[in-house]
Amino acid sequence: MFIEAISSQGKYSTILIRESFREDGKVKHRTIANLSKCSEDEIEAIKLAFKHKKNLAEIDSINNIITLHQGLSVGAVLVIKGIAQRLGISGALGNSREGKLALWQVIARVIDQGSRLSATRLAEAHTCCDILGIGSFCEDHLCNNLTWISSNQDKVENAIFRHLYAESKPDLFLYDVTSSYLEGSQNELAAFGYNRDGKKGKQQIVVGLLCNVLGDPLSIEVFSGNTCDTKTFASQVRKAAERFGGGEVTFVGDRGMIKAKQIEELEANDFHHITGITKP
């Protein structure tokens, strides 16, 4: 077998692996593989293997003159950054250093869930600083960045909402809550409450998530750990009425979420609701 390069008018080149054979006393060639999409380095490596195919051990001597280096990973950051752009997350966070750090926190969370320290270490294995255009950072920078995210949460959520809907308005919202227990005790919102994790003796926080009809998250809100489901509902109605346009809106929630008082709040804003029946 051998490698053959075929050019056409000096502009295009096709790199093929071919072999010779005899048929009816004539020497003919047939193509085994097309290497045109391979890099020059890969093609040269294949040529080297063919050259030493009878004694591949000779190739081992190359290790004495070649040093290999593992570069930073590129693909994961590029892919998730592209998804964040399509979803409007990148535009909502902006081009400031804090916005780019916040975007890295999103990307790092997708690649490998963990703490701010783990996100800092993850940056040492990925080309996030080059791709996102941010300088070096440490764990403290990411922790301080959480304050920036919290202060700008409404602006970010509104920008993502406008990206999704432009001038239109959603007519149905899905809402539910969950809780997350805490191992520590020094948390401003930590409290004892109905623990969905089944962790007795652990303080927790309550998290409410507001989504559109497709399940796309529109807003997230954290409450004190002893907040009951119905107490989280009023703020969601205000978001739909004041920030997300109002109109002919229907809220969907389970039977523990939408009760008599919550129905009154919905009707006061000319909203509708779908929920489970709690009485015959």
N, C-alpha and C positions, 0 to 999 in steps of 0.2 A: 504494500500500500504506500501511497505517496500523497503529498498535498500539491494541488494545482491551482494557480491563480489565473482567472479568465477575466480579461478586461475588454470593454467595448468602447471604442473611440476615445480611449484614455480617460473616460469619466467614471465608469462604473467597474467594480471589481467583484467577482464571485470567487470565494475560496471554497474548494471542494476537497474532500478526502476521496481518492479514487484508487482502484486496483486494476492491474493488468491480468488478462487471461487470453488463452488461445482458443480459437474456434475455427474449425475447417482450415487449420494451418495458418490462420491470420491472428495477429496480436490485436486485441481489442481492449477497451477501457470501459469500466462502469463506475458510477458514482455511489459511494457508500454513505456519505453525509455531507451536508452543506454547513460550512463554518462561517458564513458571511456575517452572521450576527454576533460572532465571538469578537472579543477585543484582540488587539495586536499581541498583547502579552499571552493570552490564552492560546492563540495560534502558534506563537513561538514555542510555547511549552509543549504543544502537540508535535511540532517539528522535531524538538529535542528528543522526545520519547521515541519517535520513529527512527531518528539517527542512531540511538543507542538501544534499539529494541532487542538486540541479541545479547546485550550486557547492560541491563538497566542499573546494575550496581554502580556503574560509572557515574550515574546521575547523582548518587549520594555524595560524591566529592564536591558537588556544587554547594552543599551546605557550608563548606569551609569559606566560601567567598560571598555568600548571600545572607543577609540578615533580614528576617521577617518581622514586621511590626503590625500589631492589631490596632486599627484606627477606631475612632468613635463611631457608634451606631447612628445611622442617619434615617433609615426608613420609618421607624415608628413615629418619630417627631414630625416628619413631613406629612405622613398620612393623617395623623390626628389633627395637625394644624389645618390641613385642607378641609377636614370635616367641620372643624370649629368655624372656619370661614364660611362654609355653606350654610351653617346653622345660624350665622349672625353673631356668634359668641366673640370672635376676634374684633369685629367692628364695635360691638357694645363695650368691650373692655378698653379699646383705644390703643394709641401708640406710645403712651407714656411708659416710663420704666415700670411704674407700679402696675399698669395694665398688662405689660408683657410678663411680669412676674406672676400675675394672677393667671394668665394664660398657661404659663408653665405649670402652675399648681393643678390646673385642669388636666393638662396633658400627662403629667406625672401620675395623677390619680388613675388615669385610664391605663397607663403602662403597668404600674405596679402600686397598688394601694398601700399607703403607709403614712408615716408622720412627715413633718416638715424636714426633719433630719434625713429621713430616707429619700425625700425628694431632692435634697441637696446632694446626697451621694449619687443619686440616679443621674444627675446632671454631669457627673464625672465620666459616665459611660456613654452619654448621648451628646449629640452636637446641638443642644438646645440653645446655648449662648449665641452661636453663629446663625442658626436658622431663625431664631426669634429676634436677634439683634439686641441682646442685652449683655451687659458686662458680667463679670464674676459676682457671685452672691454667696451668702452663707445662710445657716438656719435662722438666724435672727432677722435677716431681711425678709424671709418668707413668713415668719411669725408676725412681724410688723405689717406685712402686706395684707394679712387677714383683717386688720383694722381698716385698711383702705377699702377692701372689698365690702366690709360691713357698712361703711359710711356711704358707699356708692351703690349699694344693692338695688335700691329703687330705680336709679338711672339705668343700670345695666339691664334689669328686668324689662323696663319700658322700651329700651332700644331693641332687645331681642324680640319683644312683642311686635314692635313696628316692623321689624324685618320679616316676621311671619305673616303679618296681616296687612301691612301697608295702610290703606284707607278703609279696609273692611273690618268687621267686628265678629268675634265668635258668638255663637248663639247657645252654646252649651259648655258648661264647666264641670269637671270631675274633681271631687275633693275628698281627701281622707287624711287621717293622722296616723302616726306611729310614734314609738318611743325608743330611746337608746339609753341603756344604763351606763353609768360611769364608775370606774374603779377608784378615782380620786374623790375628794370632797371639796376642793377649792374651785368651785364653778358657780358663777353668778346665778345661773338658772337651775342649778341642781336642787332637786327636792324628791321626797318620797311620794309615789303615786301608783296608779294602776300599771304594773310592770308587765308588759307584753312579752318580755324576754324570759320571764319566770325566774329572775334573779332576786331572791329575797334578800332584804337588807342592803340593797344597792340604790343609791339615788339615781335619778334619771333626768333627761330632758324630753320634751314632747315636740315633735316636728310635724307641721302641717304642709301638705303639698297640693298646690292648685294646678290642674292640667287642663288642656283643651280636649276636644272630643277624640283626638287621635292619641291622647296620652302624652303629648309633648308637655314637659314642665313649663309653666309660665311664671310661677312664683313659689318660693319656699319661705317658711317662717318658723322660728324656734320659740317655744313657750316654756314657761316654768314647768318642772317635772310633775307638779300636782294639778296641772290644768286639765279639766275634763274636756272631752271632745267638743261638746256644744259650746264651751266658752271660747273656742278658737274660731268659731264660724263667722262671727260678726265682722271681723277684719277682712275675711275673704269676700264677703258681700260688698264691703266698701271698695276693695280693689276692683272688683268687676264693675261697680257703678262709676267710680271716679277715675281710675287709671286705665281700665281696659275698655271703656266706651259705653258700657250699659246696653240699652236696647232690649230686644226680646230675648232675654237670657233665661236658661233653665239650669238649675244646679242639681247635680246628682250626688247623693250621699247615702250612707247606710242608715239603718234605723236608730243607731245611737248618735247620729250626727244631726239630723234634721228633725226637730220636734216642734212643739207648739210655738215657743218663743222665736225659734229660728224661722219658722214659716211666716210669722208676723213681720220679721225683718225683710224677708224676701218680698212679701206682698207690698211692703212700704216702698220698695224700689221697682214695683211692677215686674218682679221676677217670678218665674215658675220653679217647680221643684219635682224631683222624682226620688222617692225613698221607699223603704220597706214599711209595711203596715204594722204598727205596734198594738193596735186594739182591733177586736172583731168588727 
